[in-house]
């Protein structure tokens, strides 16, 4: 949405060169028509397909100005003060003649007679023009405008389908509107139409579709992905303290305005043994908060071209803010932040960009960083204040191992009553949750090959044939546990 009053202020102030990046040309042209009705100035529009056309007259005068040089020449010679809308003009600014002529128009007006407006989906200016330009951003639609747009689309569907009414679930409608926040009206309308015309209703199934459609508009390049499988807290064995921590902070995090005196939760760092459940805990945080889960892939972040890595990170973080409220999961973050002197300072710049964003962000983005090797994390990343809490996810205790067996057996549709969970928990001392799951999978394959049912004995045999990580890398695991004992909060 474009506010004609804001545009009129810029033009009255004598701004000679405006840049507006948008795909909503119709809305922008309508806003400028309101502007000229107030300012009484000629309004011109140029495009490569239609040439130059005057929009404020019923019978517009069409000069012979179909190419870029011709329209600039017309603008340079025009005596009357006017507003010139140039659509998709930036490709022509690669030519020295066009740049020079536009500079003369912008700089040669003592009274700033002309206002030149460059309009396009993406506008790249040459260095000679960048200091002379003022960028104008459209105002995103508020909740009332989005609700009106959705009602209009519901009525439009009914008219086009012989009066058939659109069934609207009130809770789903509110959730869909939340996912449309932060989008231009054109994009929001496109998503709303897709949802309505898909099945003629707005129901619970449309909430996830709206969320994914919004992410596809915002997140591009593969650096950040929307994770479809968000875990529930009851799908995690153990980690009782972490679960209570998330549950206590959920109302504050999802509130539009946090309660007085309480800051919105900002994030947690999960350290621990490999396979102990850090990744599942990150997914469960999103499930516990009831928000989307985004995953930042540091492997896709890095680019060989100078400056591209940092730009990729900034775009990914901007996408996360646009998807707020959400959980941003940085898995095995030590691999992406381990600084090195052999990469021309890229890793240090990435670290600086991330730390600055973590300190200054205002959007409801809860960051969950997981790490296996704390020794590779930069000290500035671990200092107090970066995270609300640093949890250590240890190997599961006896009760947590029983829960792990129950969860994984139930997930594979096994009758829990046929298994001795106490015996299995005792036999799996030192096993991580991932290793317990793989023991069940191995036993299932063994039973399937023999045409038999899965039994406690088969799982016991699979456990006996496995050497867990706590045995294979006993020294490293013990070092990590000793390090975390006085430095981290136990997650269980």
LINNOR-V293449 format. One record per helix or strand. SS is the DSSP state (helix for helix, strand for strand). FROM is the first residue (numbers start at 0). TO is the last residue. Records with the same first field share a line. If there is no record, write none. Layout:
SS = FROM-TO, FROM-TO
//
This chain:
helix = 3-11, 24-38, 67-76, 89-93, 95-106, 126-129, 142-159, 169-179, 184-198, 204-217, 232-234, 239-253, 277-288, 297-300, 307-321, 333-336, 345-359, 373-375, 378-381, 397-410, 415-417, 420-426, 432-449, 455-463, 468-471, 473-484
strand = 16-20, 41-46, 50-53, 81-86, 114-119, 133-134, 166-167, 200-201, 223-226, 266-271, 291-295, 325-329, 364-370, 388-392, 488-489
//
